[in-house]
Structures are given as structure tokens and as C-alpha cells.
Amino acid sequence: MTRALSAFYFFTFGGIGAVMPFLPILFKARGLSPTEVGWIMLLAPLSGLLVPPLFGWVADAWRARLALLRTAGLGCALGALAFLPAGGFSGALGAMALYSFFRAPIVPLADSAAHAALGERAHHFARIRIFGSLGFAGFAVGVGQLEGPAHPALMLGLAAVAHVLSALSTTGLATPPLEKQDKVLAEAMQFVLQPRMIALFVGSAFYYVAHGAYDVYFGLHMEALGHSDGFVGVAWMVGVMCEVGLMLVAPRLLEGRTGEIYLFVAGVTATLRFALLAAVTEQAAILATQALHAVTFGLWYLALVRYVQVRAPARARTTVQTVAQGATALGSMAGSLAGGRLMEALGGAAVFRMAAGAAAVAAVFYLGLVIRTRLRGP
């Protein structure tokens, strides 16, 4: 089961890596303004806010995680191909809506399935998730070197093939029969309304104001500084490969811990990373900041999943995980919209100064979780 999940992560994130870092560049090449790009890219976090809780509830209420994973993988393939026609703002908006609808629930569904498969060895989750990082890095650097935005059929075709393979990989997983589970939603809501969970969600929303702005505007900022599409792909690869290195040691970091201290460390590191990215312009310095992606995404992501999965009721873990993703999606929406306006008015450096400020606010909320755990226990 873990081998099939590893393949699923590799091809799912490979498909995402083939398309998401380069969509803003493709849209700009098709004549769209940074503000229009911001509105289009907003659909990804908006779907992340609205769609996963529905999928999560169905997955928990009917034990349907794997069936939904297959559906989402095939839907992403169709969504990637929908970007092929150059239909202007409205066409790009429609394609992004389709792609985002199916992409949004994949990660929390897969994360919950992986933790369920690992059982008491859940701190080894990173050894499965690492294949997602490898897939993203491989496809991102490959598409960058092939100048994917200049060859959209190639770029989007690779993404579609990867998503089809991700759906096919789930056929190697044992699929339990559908079975109705009562009162799952009520149990999940009672849990997510606890003060510590609300603090987690608010902190994570601010955190993804920062990372959401990075996801959308890093490529455009690099282009404005005069760097090539190939460099954008290499920069993404450096960040993700450093993330992979961290995941190799993550089981030792997470064993016996519940994650909040690493959330705080990630918040502080993200503040530093984005402040530096706002200031540096040379390729070597930019690549140095990319190395911090190991902490600001890799460690943060593992710690967030760990925090939720350790505490959430067993029957409602997928639902709770989707609520956590919804919080990050809300932050990403704010980062995408604010980033577009800042990019147009003041340039990319202003976008990343904003990101640094949002990460600092997140660090404060995460520090509150650390203090609470030290005073009251897990």
C-alpha cells in the first residue's frame, strides 16, 4: 500500500509541478495583466477553501478516500488540458476553475490515507510524502528547461499524463467497501472549534498569505529581474530538493512530538526567507534563499499534518485535515489578491515584504500553541 501511495504522490505533484509554477508566465505571455493573473490564480486557493471539506466529509462518512482520489486525479488531467486554448481572461478562468476543483481535495485525502496505512508508524509519513517533492522538482525543472510556457501543448500534455498515472497508481491500493459512518460531521466540528485548533487555523491562514504570494508571484518576480524560465525551474528544484533532504531526517524529528514547535520554527524562518527574497537580485543569492524552502514548506507541512493527525478523532481525520487546508487556502487567496496589486503598483520586492510580515504574524500564533502545550500538555 505504501508503494502505491508513493507513486500517487510522485505523479500527483509531478503534474502540479509541470503546470503551476509556470501558469502566471503563460498567462502573461497571452496578454493578461498581473491583476488578471492574480484573479485567475485566486481560484486555486478558493477551491482549496470550499471544495476539500465536502470531499473530506464524504470520504469519512462513506469510507470513500480512494475512490475520491482516483476521481480527483482524472479530473486534474482534464483540467490541465483545458488550459490549451488561448481563450483570454474568461477561458483561463474557466480552465483554472476546473483544474482547481479536482486538485483541491487531493492532498488532504492522500495525507489521511497515508497516515491510516502507517498506523503507529505515522511519523514515517515523510518517507512517503518525499516522493511528492521529487515528482514536483523533477517535472518543474524539466518543464523549465524545455521552456514550457513557450510550448504550452508540451507542458500541459505532460501535466495531464502525470495526473492520469496518479489515478492509475491507486488501483494498487486495497479499497474498503463503502460504509456509512454516522455523526462524523458533528464530531469533526466539535473538535475544530476548540481554541487551540482555531489558533492553528488562524496562524496557518497568515502563513499562507506569505506562501501563497510566493507560489503565484515568484516566477513573475524572477522574470522582472531578468532571469529566464529555465532559472525559475532550477530555483523551484533547489527549494524542493532541499525539502527532500529535510524529509529524509523528518521521522527522527517528529517521533514523539506533536508538531507545534516546528510550526513556530517555520514561521520565523519564513519571515527571514521572504525578507531576503525582497532584497536580493543575483541568482546565487536567490538560490540561497530557496534552500530555506526545506523549513518553510517541508518542515511546516509535515508539522501541520502531524499536529492535526495526532489530535483529531480517528473517524474524522480527513474532514479535520480539509479544514486545515481550507485555512491555508483562505490565506493564499489574500496573498494572491494583495500580491497582484502590489506587483502592479510597486513591483515584486513589495510582494515579498508583505509575505515576510504575514509570516511573522503566523509565527506569533504558532508560539502561542507552543506555550499552551508547555503549560497544559498535548
C-alpha positions in Angstrom: 0.0 0.0 0.0 2.8 2.4 0.8 4.5 1.8 -2.5 1.3 2.7 -4.4 0.8 5.8 -2.2 4.4 6.8 -3.0 3.7 6.5 -6.7 0.5 8.5 -6.3 2.4 11.4 -4.5 5.1 11.3 -7.2 2.8 11.7 -10.2 0.2 14.0 -8.5 2.9 16.5 -7.5 4.7 15.9 -10.8 1.6 17.1 -12.6 1.3 20.1 -10.3 5.0 20.9 -10.7 4.6 20.8 -14.5 2.0 23.5 -14.6 1.5 25.6 -11.5 4.9 27.4 -11.4 4.6 28.4 -15.0 0.9 29.3 -15.4 1.4 33.0 -14.4 4.2 33.3 -17.1 1.9 31.6 -19.7 -1.0 33.9 -18.8 1.3 37.0 -19.1 2.5 35.8 -22.5 -1.1 35.6 -23.6 -1.6 39.2 -22.8 -3.1 39.1 -19.3 -2.2 41.7 -16.7 -0.7 40.9 -13.2 -4.1 41.8 -11.6 -5.9 39.4 -14.1 -3.3 36.7 -13.3 -4.0 37.3 -9.6 -7.7 36.8 -10.0 -7.2 33.6 -12.1 -4.7 32.1 -9.6 -7.2 33.1 -6.8 -9.4 30.2 -7.9 -6.8 27.6 -6.7 -7.0 28.7 -3.0 -10.7 29.5 -3.3 -11.3 25.9 -4.4 -9.0 24.8 -1.5 -11.3 26.7 0.9 -14.6 25.4 -0.5 -14.1 22.0 -2.1 -11.9 19.9 0.4 -14.4 20.0 3.3 -17.1 18.5 1.0 -14.7 15.7 -0.2 -13.4 15.2 3.3 -16.9 14.7 4.8 -17.9 12.3 2.0 -14.5 10.4 2.5 -15.1 10.0 6.2 -18.8 9.5 6.1 -18.7 6.7 3.5 -15.0 5.5 3.8 -14.5 6.7 0.2 -11.0 8.2 0.3 -9.5 6.0 -2.5 -12.5 6.4 -4.9 -12.3 10.1 -4.5 -8.6 10.1 -5.0 -9.0 8.4 -8.4 -11.7 10.8 -9.4 -9.7 13.8 -8.5 -6.6 12.6 -10.4 -8.5 12.1 -13.6 -10.3 15.4 -13.2 -6.9 17.2 -12.8 -5.8 15.6 -16.2 -8.9 17.1 -17.9 -8.3 20.4 -16.1 -4.7 20.6 -17.3 -5.8 20.1 -20.9 -8.4 22.8 -20.5 -5.6 25.4 -20.4 -4.6 24.6 -24.0 -7.0 27.0 -25.8 -5.8 30.6 -25.5 -9.2 31.9 -24.6 -8.2 35.2 -22.9 -9.2 36.0 -19.3 -12.6 34.1 -19.4 -11.1 31.0 -20.9 -8.2 30.9 -18.4 -10.6 31.5 -15.6 -12.8 28.5 -16.6 -9.8 26.2 -17.0 -8.4 27.2 -13.6 -11.9 26.6 -12.1 -11.9 23.0 -13.5 -8.3 22.2 -12.6 -8.6 23.7 -9.1 -11.9 21.9 -8.3 -10.2 18.5 -8.7 -6.8 19.5 -7.4 -8.0 21.0 -4.1 -9.1 17.8 -2.2 -6.2 15.6 -3.3 -3.6 16.4 -0.7 -5.8 16.0 2.5 -7.3 12.8 1.1 -3.9 11.4 0.4 -2.4 12.5 3.7 -5.2 10.9 5.7 -5.0 7.7 3.7 -1.2 7.6 4.2 -1.5 8.1 8.0 -4.2 5.4 8.2 -1.9 3.0 6.3 1.1 3.7 8.5 -0.8 3.4 11.8 1.6 3.6 14.7 4.5 4.4 12.3 2.8 7.6 11.2 5.9 9.6 12.0 7.4 7.9 8.9 4.9 9.7 6.7 7.7 11.9 5.3 9.2 8.8 3.6 6.0 8.5 1.5 5.5 12.3 1.1 9.1 12.7 -0.1 8.0 11.2 -3.5 5.7 14.1 -4.0 8.6 16.5 -3.6 10.7 14.5 -6.0 7.9 14.5 -8.6 7.3 18.2 -8.3 11.0 19.0 -8.5 11.6 16.7 -11.5 8.7 18.0 -13.5 9.3 21.6 -12.6 12.9 21.7 -13.7 12.1 19.6 -16.8 9.4 21.9 -17.9 11.5 25.0 -17.1 14.4 23.7 -19.2 12.0 22.9 -22.1 10.7 26.5 -21.8 7.2 25.1 -21.1 5.3 28.4 -21.2 6.6 28.9 -24.8 5.3 25.4 -25.7 2.0 25.1 -23.8 0.9 21.8 -25.5 4.0 20.0 -24.3 3.8 21.5 -20.8 0.1 20.8 -20.3 0.3 17.4 -22.0 3.0 16.3 -19.5 0.8 17.5 -16.6 -2.2 15.6 -17.9 -0.2 12.4 -18.4 1.2 12.7 -14.9 -2.3 13.1 -13.4 -3.6 10.1 -15.3 -0.8 8.0 -13.9 -1.5 9.2 -10.4 -5.1 8.0 -10.7 -3.9 4.6 -12.1 -1.5 4.2 -9.2 -4.4 4.0 -6.8 -5.5 0.7 -8.3 -2.7 -0.9 -6.3 -4.4 0.1 -3.0 -6.8 -2.1 -1.2 -10.2 -0.3 -1.4 -12.5 -0.9 1.5 -16.3 -1.2 0.8 -18.3 1.9 1.1 -19.9 2.1 4.5 -22.0 4.9 6.1 -20.5 6.4 9.3 -22.9 8.3 11.5 -22.3 11.7 13.1 -18.9 12.2 11.6 -19.5 15.9 10.8 -20.7 16.7 14.3 -17.7 15.1 15.8 -15.3 16.9 13.4 -17.0 20.3 14.1 -16.8 19.9 17.9 -13.1 19.3 17.5 -12.2 22.1 15.1 -14.0 24.7 17.3 -11.5 24.1 20.2 -9.5 27.3 20.9 -6.2 25.6 20.1 -7.5 24.5 16.7 -8.8 28.0 15.9 -5.4 29.4 16.8 -3.8 26.8 14.5 -6.1 27.7 11.6 -5.7 31.5 12.0 -1.9 31.2 12.2 -1.9 28.9 9.1 -4.0 31.4 7.2 -1.5 34.1 7.8 1.3 31.7 7.0 -0.2 31.1 3.6 -0.7 34.7 2.8 3.0 34.6 2.6 3.5 31.3 0.8 0.5 31.9 -1.4 2.1 35.1 -2.7 5.3 33.2 -3.2 3.6 30.4 -5.2 2.0 32.9 -7.6 4.5 35.7 -8.0 7.9 34.1 -7.6 8.1 33.4 -11.4 6.9 36.9 -12.4 9.4 38.5 -9.9 12.2 36.5 -11.4 11.2 37.5 -14.9 11.0 41.1 -13.9 14.6 40.8 -12.5 15.7 39.5 -15.9 16.0 35.8 -15.1 14.9 33.1 -17.6 12.2 30.4 -17.4 15.0 27.9 -17.1 16.3 29.7 -13.9 12.7 29.7 -12.5 12.6 25.9 -12.9 16.1 25.5 -11.3 15.1 27.7 -8.4 12.0 25.6 -7.8 14.1 22.5 -8.0 16.6 23.8 -5.5 13.9 24.6 -3.0 12.2 21.2 -3.4 15.4 19.2 -3.3 16.3 20.9 0.0 12.8 20.0 1.2 13.5 16.3 0.2 16.7 16.4 2.2 14.8 17.5 5.3 12.2 14.8 4.8 14.9 12.2 5.0 15.5 13.1 8.6 12.0 14.2 9.4 11.0 10.8 11.0 13.6 11.4 13.7 12.5 15.0 14.2 8.8 14.2 14.5 8.9 10.9 16.5 7.3 11.5 19.9 6.5 15.2 19.1 3.2 16.8 18.1 4.5 19.5 15.8 3.8 22.9 17.3 7.5 23.7 17.9 8.3 23.1 14.3 5.4 25.3 13.2 7.0 28.1 15.1 10.4 27.5 13.7 8.9 27.5 10.2 7.2 30.8 10.9 10.4 32.5 12.0 12.3 31.0 9.1 9.7 32.1 6.5 9.9 35.7 7.9 13.6 35.7 7.2 13.3 34.0 3.8 10.8 36.4 2.3 12.5 39.4 3.7 15.7 38.3 2.0 13.9 37.5 -1.3 12.5 41.0 -1.3 16.1 42.4 -1.1 18.3 40.1 -3.3 18.6 40.1 -7.1 21.6 37.9 -8.0 21.0 34.3 -9.0 23.3 32.8 -6.3 21.6 34.8 -3.5 18.1 33.9 -4.8 19.1 30.2 -4.9 20.4 30.5 -1.3 17.0 31.8 -0.1 15.4 28.8 -1.9 17.3 26.4 0.4 15.1 27.7 3.2 12.1 26.1 1.5 13.1 22.9 3.3 11.9 24.5 6.5 9.2 27.0 5.3 7.3 24.4 3.4 8.7 20.9 4.1 9.0 21.1 7.9 5.9 23.3 8.2 3.8 21.0 6.1 4.8 17.8 8.0 4.4 19.6 11.3 0.9 20.8 10.4 -0.3 17.3 9.2 1.3 15.8 12.4 -0.4 18.3 14.7 -3.8 17.5 13.1 -3.5 13.7 12.7 -2.2 13.2 16.3 -5.1 15.1 17.8 -8.1 14.6 15.5 -10.7 11.9 16.2 -9.9 8.8 14.1 -13.2 8.8 12.3 -13.0 12.5 11.3 -9.3 12.9 10.4 -9.9 13.6 6.7 -12.6 16.2 7.5 -10.3 18.0 10.0 -7.4 17.9 7.6 -9.5 19.5 4.9 -10.5 22.3 7.4 -6.8 22.9 8.0 -6.2 23.1 4.3 -9.2 25.5 4.0 -7.5 27.8 6.4 -4.3 27.9 4.3 -6.4 28.4 1.2 -8.1 31.4 2.7 -4.6 32.9 3.4 -3.5 32.0 -0.1 -6.5 33.9 -1.6 -5.5 37.0 0.3 -1.9 36.6 -0.7 -2.8 36.2 -4.4 -5.1 39.2 -4.5 -2.9 41.6 -2.5 0.2 40.3 -4.3 -1.3 41.2 -7.7 -2.0 44.8 -6.7 1.4 45.2 -5.1 3.1 43.7 -8.1 1.5 46.2 -10.5 2.0 49.2 -8.2 5.3 48.6 -6.5 6.9 45.5 -8.0 7.9 42.1 -6.7 10.0 43.3 -3.8 6.9 44.8 -2.2 5.1 41.4 -2.6 7.8 39.6 -0.6 8.0 42.3 2.1 4.3 41.7 2.6 4.9 38.0 2.7 7.6 38.5 5.4 5.1 40.5 7.5 2.4 37.8 7.2 4.8 35.1 8.2 5.8 37.0 11.3 2.2 37.2 12.4 1.9 33.4 11.8 4.9 32.8 14.0 3.2 34.6 16.9 0.2 32.4 16.7 2.4 29.3 16.5 4.3 30.5 19.5 1.0 30.6 21.4 0.5 26.9 20.6 4.0 26.1 21.9 3.3 27.9 25.1 -0.1 26.3 25.5 1.4 22.8 25.1 4.2 23.5 27.6 1.6 24.8 30.2 -1.2 22.3 29.6 0.3 19.4 27.8 -0.8 17.9 24.4 
